[in-house]
Amino acid sequence: MRVRWGWIGGLAVGAVVVAGARADQLPQSEALAWLTRISAAAGQLNYEGTFVYQHGDSMESSRIVHMVDGASEHEKLVTLDGPPREVIRNNDEVQSYYPEIKTIRSERRGPGRSFPNLLPDQLQAITAHYVVRKAELERVAGFDAQTLILEPKDGLRYGHKFWAEIGSSLLLKARMTNERNQLVEQFAFTQLKIDAKLTLDDVKSSFANEQHTWKIDRIVSNGQSDSGWVIKSQPPGFRKVMEMRRSKQGGGSKLLTHIVLTDGLAAVSVFIEAGQIKEQVNEGATQHGAINIYTRMVGDHRVTVLGETPAATVMLIANSLAPKAR
């Protein structure tokens, strides 16, 4: 989703030295061209492979099969570590299979992105808030890859490094690091076949014939309902992609507001809990791995903002939340 590369060396005009190699800043038109090709490849190519996701000290592997059939896009994702799970996507319809509890979760795809389709629809937002640099050629999963560095222009977002396959521009690897150059997360193919010969059977769930014996949970969400709250000082480049109110699970009539903001690469979630808060609320900033969290009380509402962003970003959002004037 999102990554930054730690660079070493001195600055030059229009270039930096990254681990001993030049990383030249791209003009906006060329940067957009690269990002457009990377984005298109993830949605328009047939491919299958295995990738590893690293987050802090944890690591997990998954297998992905992606097929385009005319105007339709189909994808199958199978987790290879931990509890078994399959995710089947047909365009924006997503079914997640949990065989241990014989449950299928059915929903429409949300605003988030998944590897290797990590880039947003509005690519100009990236070039507005990140400097895009072209660095060295490397080998990833047996392919030659062009590396691109996305260097944030401010302290409100983390940096990224992408590895794009030379021929197809498919994203082979993506890394995010924080402002201290520490790894936040990384995706990387370890085995991959591009332009694979696939059929619809290759992107069907292995549990499809058992659906009549499974419980189906249909998740219906109105992602744009008015929560009654406003963010007065929204961080530059971030936009609201979801706003909803729902009953808190196990909380009876209590309502929980969920708002999601993104700059296209980084996402921040806002949770606002209504009603009397019985337990003690520890206001202030905390950190869990790469996730920064900020909690404060606004009247009798508990506001919690969290995201894989610098602490300044979640604090800015939390401190600017207020109920809409009635």
C-alpha positions as CSV (number, residue, x, y, z in Angstrom):
1,M,0.0,0.0,0.0
2,R,2.5,2.5,1.0
3,V,6.2,2.7,1.5
4,R,9.3,4.9,1.8
5,W,12.9,4.2,1.1
6,G,15.8,5.2,3.3
7,W,18.3,7.2,1.3
8,I,22.0,7.6,2.1
9,G,24.4,10.1,0.7
10,G,24.5,13.8,-0.3
11,L,22.0,15.8,-2.2
12,A,22.5,17.0,-5.7
13,V,20.4,19.3,-7.9
14,G,17.3,17.3,-8.8
15,A,18.7,14.0,-7.5
16,V,19.6,12.1,-4.3
17,V,21.9,9.2,-3.8
18,V,20.1,6.1,-2.6
19,A,22.2,3.3,-1.2
20,G,24.9,4.3,-3.6
21,A,22.7,4.8,-6.6
22,R,21.3,8.0,-8.1
23,A,17.6,8.7,-7.7
24,D,16.6,11.4,-10.1
25,Q,13.4,13.4,-9.5
26,L,10.9,12.8,-12.3
27,P,8.9,15.6,-14.0
28,Q,5.3,15.4,-13.0
29,S,4.3,14.1,-16.5
30,E,6.8,11.3,-16.4
31,A,5.9,10.4,-12.8
32,L,2.2,10.3,-13.7
33,A,3.0,8.1,-16.7
34,W,4.8,5.6,-14.5
35,L,2.1,5.5,-11.8
36,T,-0.6,5.1,-14.5
37,R,1.2,2.1,-16.0
38,I,1.6,0.5,-12.6
39,S,-2.0,1.1,-11.7
40,A,-3.3,-0.2,-15.1
41,A,-1.1,-3.4,-15.0
42,A,-2.6,-4.5,-11.7
43,G,-6.2,-4.4,-13.0
44,Q,-5.7,-5.4,-16.7
45,L,-3.3,-8.3,-16.7
46,N,-3.7,-12.0,-16.0
47,Y,-1.2,-13.1,-13.3
48,E,-0.8,-15.7,-10.6
49,G,1.8,-15.9,-7.9
50,T,2.8,-16.0,-4.2
51,F,3.6,-12.9,-2.2
52,V,4.8,-12.2,1.3
53,Y,3.4,-9.4,3.5
54,Q,5.7,-8.1,6.3
55,H,4.3,-5.9,9.0
56,G,6.7,-5.1,11.9
57,D,8.0,-8.4,13.1
58,S,5.2,-10.5,11.7
59,M,5.1,-12.1,8.2
60,E,2.5,-14.0,6.3
61,S,2.3,-15.3,2.8
62,S,-0.7,-15.5,0.3
63,R,-1.4,-16.8,-3.2
64,I,-3.2,-14.6,-5.7
65,V,-4.8,-15.4,-9.0
66,H,-6.0,-12.4,-11.1
67,M,-7.9,-12.8,-14.4
68,V,-9.6,-10.3,-16.7
69,D,-12.5,-11.7,-18.8
70,G,-13.7,-9.0,-21.2
71,A,-14.8,-6.1,-19.0
72,S,-14.9,-8.2,-15.9
73,E,-12.2,-8.5,-13.3
74,H,-11.9,-11.7,-11.1
75,E,-9.5,-12.4,-8.3
76,K,-8.8,-15.2,-5.9
77,L,-6.7,-14.7,-2.8
78,V,-5.7,-17.6,-0.5
79,T,-3.9,-17.2,2.8
80,L,-1.1,-19.7,3.2
81,D,-0.3,-19.0,6.9
82,G,-2.5,-19.1,10.0
83,P,-6.2,-19.8,9.8
84,P,-7.3,-20.7,6.3
85,R,-9.2,-18.1,4.3
86,E,-10.1,-17.5,0.7
87,V,-11.2,-14.1,-0.7
88,I,-13.0,-14.2,-4.1
89,R,-13.6,-10.9,-5.9
90,N,-15.7,-10.4,-9.0
91,N,-15.4,-6.7,-9.9
92,D,-16.5,-5.0,-6.7
93,E,-18.4,-8.0,-5.2
94,V,-16.2,-9.7,-2.5
95,Q,-16.8,-13.0,-0.8
96,S,-14.5,-14.1,2.1
97,Y,-14.6,-17.8,3.0
98,Y,-13.8,-18.9,6.6
99,P,-13.8,-22.7,6.5
100,E,-13.1,-23.2,10.2
101,I,-16.4,-21.6,11.1
102,K,-18.2,-22.4,7.8
103,T,-19.0,-18.8,7.2
104,I,-19.0,-16.6,4.1
105,R,-18.8,-12.8,4.4
106,S,-20.3,-11.1,1.4
107,E,-19.8,-7.4,0.8
108,R,-18.9,-4.7,-1.7
109,R,-15.3,-3.8,-2.0
110,G,-14.4,-0.8,0.3
111,P,-12.2,2.1,-0.4
112,G,-9.0,0.3,0.6
113,R,-6.5,-1.2,-1.9
114,S,-4.7,-4.6,-1.9
115,F,-1.4,-5.7,-3.3
116,P,-0.4,-5.4,-6.1
117,N,-3.3,-2.9,-6.9
118,L,-2.2,-0.3,-4.3
119,L,-2.5,2.9,-6.3
120,P,-5.6,5.2,-6.0
121,D,-7.8,6.3,-8.9
122,Q,-6.7,9.9,-8.5
123,L,-3.0,9.7,-9.2
124,Q,-2.4,13.4,-9.4
125,A,-2.9,13.5,-5.6
126,I,0.3,11.5,-5.2
127,T,2.4,13.8,-7.3
128,A,0.9,16.8,-5.5
129,H,2.2,15.5,-2.1
130,Y,5.1,13.3,-2.9
131,V,8.3,13.8,-4.9
132,V,8.6,10.8,-7.3
133,R,12.2,9.7,-8.0
134,K,13.5,7.1,-10.4
135,A,16.2,5.0,-8.9
136,E,18.1,1.8,-9.8
137,L,17.1,-1.4,-11.6
138,E,16.8,-4.5,-9.3
139,R,15.8,-8.1,-9.5
140,V,12.6,-9.2,-7.8
141,A,11.1,-12.7,-8.0
142,G,13.3,-13.3,-11.1
143,F,12.1,-10.2,-12.9
144,D,14.0,-7.0,-13.8
145,A,12.3,-4.1,-11.9
146,Q,12.5,-0.4,-12.1
147,T,12.4,1.2,-8.6
148,L,10.5,4.4,-7.8
149,I,10.8,6.4,-4.6
150,L,7.9,8.4,-3.3
151,E,9.3,11.0,-0.9
152,P,6.7,12.9,1.1
153,K,6.8,16.7,0.8
154,D,5.6,17.2,4.4
155,G,5.6,15.5,7.8
156,L,2.0,14.2,7.5
157,R,2.7,11.0,5.6
158,Y,5.2,8.2,5.3
159,G,7.4,7.4,2.3
160,H,7.2,4.6,-0.2
161,K,9.4,2.6,-2.6
162,F,7.9,0.6,-5.5
163,W,9.5,-2.0,-7.7
164,A,7.7,-2.2,-11.1
165,E,8.4,-5.0,-13.6
166,I,10.1,-3.5,-16.7
167,G,8.0,-5.1,-19.4
168,S,4.5,-5.0,-17.9
169,S,4.9,-2.4,-15.1
170,L,3.2,-4.8,-12.7
171,L,4.1,-4.0,-9.1
172,L,6.4,-6.7,-7.8
173,K,7.3,-5.2,-4.4
174,A,6.2,-2.3,-2.3
175,R,7.7,-0.9,0.9
176,M,6.7,1.7,3.4
177,T,9.0,3.2,6.1
178,N,8.3,5.8,8.7
179,E,10.0,9.2,9.4
180,R,12.8,7.3,11.2
181,N,13.4,5.1,8.2
182,Q,12.0,2.1,10.0
183,L,10.0,-0.5,8.1
184,V,6.3,-0.2,8.4
185,E,5.1,-2.8,6.0
186,Q,6.3,-4.6,2.8
187,F,4.7,-6.7,0.1
188,A,6.9,-8.7,-2.3
189,F,6.2,-11.4,-4.8
190,T,8.4,-14.5,-4.3
191,Q,6.9,-16.4,-7.3
192,L,5.0,-14.9,-10.2
193,K,3.7,-15.7,-13.6
194,I,2.6,-12.8,-15.8
195,D,0.2,-13.2,-18.7
196,A,-0.8,-16.6,-17.3
197,K,-3.4,-18.7,-19.2
198,L,-6.3,-18.7,-16.8
199,T,-10.0,-19.8,-16.9
200,L,-12.9,-18.8,-14.6
201,D,-12.3,-22.1,-12.7
202,D,-9.0,-20.8,-11.6
203,V,-10.6,-17.9,-9.8
204,K,-13.5,-19.8,-8.1
205,S,-13.4,-20.7,-4.5
206,S,-12.5,-24.3,-3.6
207,F,-15.5,-24.2,-1.3
208,A,-18.0,-22.9,-3.9
209,N,-19.8,-26.3,-4.0
210,E,-20.3,-26.2,-0.2
211,Q,-22.1,-22.9,0.0
212,H,-25.5,-24.5,0.9
213,T,-23.9,-25.7,4.2
214,W,-22.3,-22.4,5.1
215,K,-23.7,-19.4,7.0
216,I,-23.7,-16.3,4.8
217,D,-23.2,-12.9,6.4
218,R,-24.1,-10.1,4.1
219,I,-22.5,-6.8,5.0
220,V,-24.5,-3.9,3.9
221,S,-22.9,-0.5,4.5
222,N,-23.8,3.0,3.4
223,G,-20.4,4.5,3.3
224,Q,-21.6,8.1,2.9
225,S,-24.2,8.7,5.6
226,D,-24.0,11.9,7.5
227,S,-22.4,11.2,10.9
228,G,-23.1,14.7,12.3
229,W,-19.4,15.5,12.7
230,V,-17.0,17.7,10.8
231,I,-13.2,17.8,10.5
232,K,-12.3,21.5,10.6
233,S,-8.6,21.1,9.7
234,Q,-8.3,18.2,7.3
235,P,-4.7,17.4,6.5
236,P,-3.6,18.6,3.0
237,G,-4.1,15.9,0.4
238,F,-6.4,13.7,2.5
239,R,-10.0,13.2,1.5
240,K,-12.9,11.5,3.2
241,V,-13.9,8.2,1.5
242,M,-16.2,6.8,4.1
243,E,-18.6,8.1,6.7
244,M,-21.1,5.9,8.5
245,R,-23.0,5.4,11.8
246,R,-23.9,2.1,13.2
247,S,-24.7,0.4,16.5
248,K,-21.7,-0.7,18.5
249,Q,-21.3,-4.4,18.6
250,G,-22.4,-5.6,22.0
251,G,-23.2,-2.0,22.9
252,G,-27.0,-2.0,22.8
253,S,-28.3,1.3,21.5
254,K,-24.9,3.1,21.5
255,L,-23.9,4.5,18.2
256,L,-20.4,4.3,16.8
257,T,-19.3,6.7,14.0
258,H,-16.6,5.5,11.6
259,I,-14.9,8.0,9.2
260,V,-12.0,7.0,6.8
261,L,-9.6,9.5,5.3
262,T,-6.9,8.8,2.7
263,D,-4.4,10.5,0.6
264,G,-4.4,7.6,-1.8
265,L,-1.6,5.7,-0.1
266,A,-2.1,6.2,3.6
267,A,-5.5,5.7,5.4
268,V,-6.6,7.1,8.7
269,S,-9.7,5.8,10.6
270,V,-11.7,8.0,13.0
271,F,-14.0,6.3,15.6
272,I,-16.5,8.4,17.6
273,E,-18.3,6.6,20.4
274,A,-21.5,8.3,21.6
275,G,-23.1,8.1,25.1
276,Q,-21.7,7.8,28.6
277,I,-18.3,6.2,28.7
278,K,-18.1,4.0,31.8
279,E,-14.5,3.0,31.7
280,Q,-11.6,5.5,32.3
281,V,-10.5,7.2,29.1
282,N,-6.7,7.7,28.7
283,E,-6.5,10.7,26.6
284,G,-3.4,11.4,24.5
285,A,-1.1,9.7,22.0
286,T,0.0,6.1,21.9
287,Q,1.7,3.9,19.4
288,H,1.2,0.2,18.5
289,G,3.9,-0.9,16.1
290,A,3.5,1.3,13.0
291,I,0.1,2.6,14.0
292,N,-0.2,5.9,15.7
293,I,-3.3,6.5,17.9
294,Y,-4.7,9.6,19.5
295,T,-7.7,9.6,21.9
296,R,-9.6,12.6,23.3
297,M,-12.9,13.4,24.8
298,V,-15.3,15.8,23.0
299,G,-18.2,16.4,25.4
300,D,-19.5,12.9,26.3
301,H,-18.0,11.4,23.1
302,R,-14.8,9.5,22.9
303,V,-12.8,10.2,19.7
304,T,-10.1,7.8,18.6
305,V,-8.0,8.4,15.5
306,L,-5.5,5.9,14.2
307,G,-3.5,5.3,11.1
308,E,-0.2,4.2,9.6
309,T,0.9,7.9,9.5
310,P,3.1,10.2,11.6
311,A,1.6,11.0,15.0
312,A,1.2,14.6,13.8
313,T,-1.4,13.5,11.3
314,V,-3.7,11.6,13.7
315,M,-3.4,14.4,16.3
316,L,-4.3,17.1,13.7
317,I,-7.5,15.2,12.7
318,A,-8.5,14.3,16.3
319,N,-8.0,17.9,17.6
320,S,-10.1,19.3,14.7
321,L,-13.1,17.0,15.1
322,A,-16.3,18.8,16.2
323,P,-20.1,18.2,16.1
324,K,-21.8,20.0,13.3
325,A,-23.7,23.1,14.3
326,R,-27.4,22.4,14.7
